[in-house]
Amino acid sequence: MATAWATPSWEPFAVENGVLLAPRSIVSKEGIGDRLRTAAFAEVQAEAAFLMAAERFAGSAPKELCEAWRALALEERKHRDWLVARMRELAVDPAGRPVSDVLWNSLVRCTTARDFCLYIAGAEERGRKAGERFRERMAEVDPVTADIFGRIATEEVAHIALARRFAPDPCKPTP
């Protein structure tokens, strides 16, 4: 019987389950704050999800994978800390605009370690691509924040590779 996984406390973020406001201009302080807030909250959800998966799939997933998930949770926390520190420097309120916990809600619905690997790899890839775009678009306006997004995007490559190693993408031919 599957265990119901309780949603963690998302404080200090304000979670909204309805339609969210679009982020403001990427070249404005507010827009940079929107992206920092959203990315930081994605890292919070990923950290919680990796820890949940390590526990939930401990009996069915390889031990090495569960250990890797625990290590990745620490990586996600590190990324969150970089983003939150920058938010503090820019006086961005984590609860200033609502964020969505759809990532968490999707990940807890995964019923196998393989499904979790595939879903988290896709989420990490979307986050990596967004980080690359933010690095490029913010470089002239806020090079410090641009660098943070770039470093995170670079590190996400290893997270994606790990998931793909344990659950190759069924839509791509294997070499």
N, C-alpha and C positions, 0 to 999 in steps of 0.2 A: 504494500500500500504506500502510495507516495505521500511524503510529508509536505504539508503546506508551509511555505516559507514566508515568514512575516516580513513585511516591508520594514526596512530599517528606518530609524529616525533620520530625516533628511536635513535637520537643522544645521546651519542657519539658512538654508535655501528655502524658498517659498515654492511649493509644488502645486501646479495647476493641471487638472486632467482635461480641461476643455481646450478650446482653440487658443493658442498663444499669440501674443503680439510678435510681429516680424522684428528681427533685429534692426537696430538703427544703422545709419551709414557707418561703414567700416573705417572711414577716415575721421570720425568724430569721437570724442572722449566717451560719449554714451554708447556708441556702437562698439568701440573696443571693449568697454565694460560688459556689454551684452555677450560678446563672444568669449571673454574670459569667464564670465559666470556660467554660460552654457557648457563650455569645455570643462571647467572645474567640476561641475555637477556630473558630467558624463564620466569623469575619472572616479568620482565618489561611487557612482552606480557600478562601474566596472570592478572597482575594488571589492565591493560587497558581493558582486556576482561571482568573482573568482573564488572568494572564500566559501560562498554557498556551494559552488560546484565541487570544490575540493572535498567538502563534507558530504554532499548529496551523492556523489558518484564514487565515493571511496571504495565501495565494494565491487564496482563494475568497471572502473577505469584503471588503466595502469598506474601503479604507485608513482612512477616518474612523472606522469601527467598531473596527478594531484599535488605533488610537491612543486611542480612548475607553476601551477595555478596559485599556490600560496606565495611563491616568489613574485609572480606577476602582480598579485594584490599589493605587495609592497612597492612595486614600480608605479602602479596607478596612484598610490598614496603620494609618492614622491612627485609625480606630475601635478597632482592636485595641490600639493604644498607650493610648488613653483607658481602655479596660477593664482592661488589665494594670496600668496605674498605680493604678487604684482597687483592684485586687486586692492590690497591694503595700501600699497604705495600710491595708487591712483584714486583712493577713497571710493572704491566701487563697493556698494552694499550687496552682499550675496543674496539678500532677500529683496533687492530693489526692483526686480521684475521676476515674474514666475518662470519656472523651468518645468520640464516634463520628465516624469520617471518612466516613460514608455520603454526605454532600454532595459531597465530592471524588470519591468513587467513582462517583457518579451523573453528575457533570459531565464526567468524562473519557470517559464512554461516549457522549456526544453526538457524532454523526458529521457534523453540519453546523453552520455558524455560526447558522443560524436555530434549530435545535434547542437550541443552547447559550443563545441569547437567551431563548427561551421558558422553559427550565428555570431559568436564573439569575433571571429576572424573578419566577417563582413562588417561588423560595427567598428572594429579597429581600423579596417581599411578606409571606411568612410571618414573616420576621425583623422587618419593620416593625411588623406587628400585635403580635408578642410584645413588642417594645420599648415600644409604646404601653401594653400591659397592664402591663408592669413599671413604667413611669413612674407609672401610676395607683395600682397596688397598693403600691408602695414609698414613695410620696411622704411619708407620715407617719413611717415607720420609718427610712428612709435617703434623705433628699432629695437628697444628693449623687449617689448611684448612680442614683436615679430620673431626675435631670437628664441624666446621661450617656446612659441608655437613650433618653430623649426626644430628645436631640440627634441620636443615631444614627438613630432612627426618622424624624425629619424629613429627614435627608440621604438616606435610602434612597429617598425619593420620586423624586428625580432619577435614581437608578440604575435604577429600575423604568421610568421614562419613556424612558430611553435604549434599553433593551432592547425596549420595546414599539414604539419608533419604527422600529427595524430589523426587527422581527419582530412585527407586530400579532398579538394573541391571536386564533387562528382560531375561538374559541368566542364571541367578542363581535362584534356587527355594527359595521362601520366607519361613521363619520359621513359 
